[in-house]
Amino acid sequence: MKNIQIIDGAQNCTFSIFQATDEEFALIFPGPGQDIEFAEDLWKRIRKKQPQALDGLAERPILKTEANGIHGTLFYGFEAKRKHFPKTKRERDWNPLSINTAQRRLYGQEV
């Protein structure tokens, strides 16, 4: 199982984490090394062929204190902000000017 954090614009700001099967994770994050996805892109991809494929995901929340890492982030309602995200939808590909020095070292980036 892999942990996915859901980030949305809801007033309650829970930013909950859910456990995904390997199949669900691959469906949500299909690109090589991808760990960022936008709900709008996901639903366009699966709504006709696999609309119920992720129904079980909502039934597997996990406490943040018990999560052993976050393997991916699914964003809802970030259409206006998507231009700031890496086109590869990989966390490690942020623009070096958008992250701090320690993160650049972590991702092996230079400025």
KACOR-V283302 format. One record per residue. N is the residue number from 0. RES is the residue in one letter. SS is DSSP state (H for helix, E for strand, C for the rest). Layout:
<<N | RES | SS> <N | RES | SS>>
This chain:
<<0 | M | C> <1 | K | E> <2 | N | E> <3 | I | E> <4 | Q | E> <5 | I | E> <6 | I | E> <7 | D | C> <8 | G | C> <9 | A | C> <10 | Q | C> <11 | N | C> <12 | C | C> <13 | T | C> <14 | F | C> <15 | S | C> <16 | I | E> <17 | F | E> <18 | Q | E> <19 | A | E> <20 | T | C> <21 | D | H> <22 | E | H> <23 | E | H> <24 | F | H> <25 | A | H> <26 | L | H> <27 | I | H> <28 | F | C> <29 | P | C> <30 | G | C> <31 | P | C> <32 | G | C> <33 | Q | C> <34 | D | C> <35 | I | E> <36 | E | E> <37 | F | E> <38 | A | H> <39 | E | H> <40 | D | H> <41 | L | H> <42 | W | H> <43 | K | H> <44 | R | H> <45 | I | H> <46 | R | C> <47 | K | C> <48 | K | C> <49 | Q | C> <50 | P | C> <51 | Q | C> <52 | A | C> <53 | L | C> <54 | D | H> <55 | G | H> <56 | L | H> <57 | A | H> <58 | E | H> <59 | R | C> <60 | P | E> <61 | I | E> <62 | L | C> <63 | K | H> <64 | T | H> <65 | E | H> <66 | A | C> <67 | N | C> <68 | G | C> <69 | I | C> <70 | H | C> <71 | G | E> <72 | T | E> <73 | L | E> <74 | F | E> <75 | Y | C> <76 | G | C> <77 | F | C> <78 | E | H> <79 | A | H> <80 | K | H> <81 | R | H> <82 | K | H> <83 | H | H> <84 | F | C> <85 | P | C> <86 | K | C> <87 | T | C> <88 | K | C> <89 | R | C> <90 | E | H> <91 | R | H> <92 | D | H> <93 | W | C> <94 | N | C> <95 | P | H> <96 | L | H> <97 | S | H> <98 | I | C> <99 | N | C> <100 | T | H> <101 | A | H> <102 | Q | H> <103 | R | H> <104 | R | H> <105 | L | H> <106 | Y | H> <107 | G | C> <108 | Q | C> <109 | E | C> <110 | V | C>>
